Amino acid sequence: MDKATATQMANIEKRTGKTIDELTGVLKGSGLSKHGELRDFLKREYGMGHGDANLVVHHALQSDGASAAADKSTDDVLDEIYTGPKASLRPVHDAVMAVVEKLGPFEIAPKKGYVSLRRKKQFAMVGPATKTAVEIGLNAKELPGDPRLVVVPPGAMCNYKVRVSAASEVDATVTDWLKRAYESAG
């Protein structure tokens, strides 16, 4: 477990008055099984924010052996994400990652349908939004306006998103947004 995740879990325990193992037990006894249902349960019953609830659910599902993405390499997860009708989007994903890799050190956290990119905190999410476009979620403050850039309502995992359909669309503007998000993550 990385330091940022350990700190986040310790803060969750302080705020809820329950250990992560106790919260895992509550989830297992809830009668719910889907990730989104479990996350919403924690948000409703314990007043957790989206990110905290998401982390606890991931932990609970991993400890139960139910999180397939956690047991696979990043390449395995990407091979599953970019298969079938989404296979043509892999070069777009690779173009985004080529930009990010030049920015400096970061972690890749594979999820079921995307990858989360983290430094001290998540700065971007990358995955197919449709069969024809990859969505890049960005956590950054005050990005300059652009018709491609969508502001996401508060409480979401990222505060901006942009869709790209071809590697050529990962241009200087998208590179700048990724750099700003990377720098804001510590």
N, C-alpha and C positions, 0 to 999 in steps of 0.2 A: 504494500500500500504506500502510495507516495505521501509526502508530508502534507500537501494541501488537502488531500482526502482525509487523512487522519485528523487534521485540525477541524475540518468540516464536521466529521463524525463526532468529535468531542463537543463541538458547539451544539450539535443536535441533541446530544445527551443532556447538556446543561439546560437547554431551552425546554425540553420535554419532561425532564426528570426521570427518564427511562434510558436504560442502556440500549445499544444497538441490538443486542441479542434479545432483549425484552420486546423491542419494537418488531423484530423479526417474528417472535412468537405471536404477537398480536396479529400480524399480517397472516401468518399461517392459520390462525384460529378464526379469521374473519369470514371464511367461506368464499372469499374472492380468489380468482386465479390469474386474471389478465393484468398485465403491467399497468395499464392506464387506470383500471378500477382500483388497484392497490394504491397507486400514487394519489388518486383523488380521495381515497379513504383517509390517508394520512394528512392530506391538506385540510380536509373537512374536520376530522376528529382531533387533530393535534395542532392545527393552525400553521402547519409547515408551509414554507415556500415551495415552489415547483422544483427547484434544484435539490433542496434537502430531501423532499419526499422521493424524488427520482433516485437519489443515491441510496436511500434506505431500501427501496424496492429492489434495485439492482443487487445490493448486498444480500437481501433475503432470498432472491431467486438464485443467486450464485451458490449460497450455502445449501440450497435445496437441490442443486444440480440442474436447475431448470433454465439457466441462462446459457444458451448454446454459443453465443458470440464470445462469452468470456473464456471458453475453452479452446478457441481457435486463434490461429495467427491472423494478423492483419491481412495478409495476402489471401488466406482462405475466405475471410469475410468479404473481401472485395470481389473475389471470384464468384461468390454467391450473390452479392448485390448486383454486379454487372454481368448478368447472364440473360439468356433469352432475348426479349425485345429491348432490354437495356444494355446489352453487350456493346453496342455502338457508342455508348457514353463513357466507356473506360478511358479513351484518350483525353476526354474533357477532364475527367477526374485527375488523370496523370498530369495534365497541364497545370491544374490548380496546385497539386502537390509539388511540382517542380518549382513553382514560385515560393511556396511556403518553406521548402527545404533550404532555400538560399537565405532565409531570414535569420536562422540561428537554431539553437536546440529547442525541441518541443517534444511532447508525447502524443502518440496516437492511441485513442481509446476506441476500438471497434465496437459498434453497436449493431443492432439487427439490420437496419436499413441505411446506415450512414456511418461515418467516422467522426469522432469528436477530436478536435485538436486543442491541446492544452499546454500552457506554461504553468504559472502559479494558479491560473484559472482557465477555463475554456475561452478560447478566442475565436474559434470557428467550428462549423460543422459542414461536412461535405457529403452529399449523396444525391442519388437521382430523385427528382421531384415528380417527374413524369417519364414516359418512354422516350421523350425527346429533349429533356433538359435536366441538367445537374443544378441543384440548389446549393448555394453557399450561404450559410448563416454566419453573420459577423457580430461580434461583441466589441463595439468601439463607441467612443463618444463623438457626437457631432461630425459625422461624415458629410462632406459637401454634397449638395443635392445633385441628382442625376436621374433621368427618367427610368433607368434600369434598377435603381436602388429602391427597395420597398422598406419603409419604416414599419417595424413590428410592434404591436401594442405591448405595454409594460406587462411583465410577468411571464413572458415567453423565454425560451432558452437562449435566444439571440435577440438583439435589438434592431438588426437590419438583415435583409436577405436579398440576394440577387440570383437570377437564373441565367445560366449560360448553356447554349446548345452546341457550341463548337469550340475546339481548343483555341481557335483564333480570337474568340470573344474574351479570353483571359488576357486582356490587354493591359496597358499602363494604368488605366483607371482602376481596374479590378486588383491589380498588383498593389497599388497604393492603398486601397481599402484593406487588403489582407495585411499589409505592413502596419497600418495604423492599429488594426485589431490585435496583431501580434505584440506590438509595443505596449498597448494598454493592458495586456495580461501579465505584465511583470517581468 
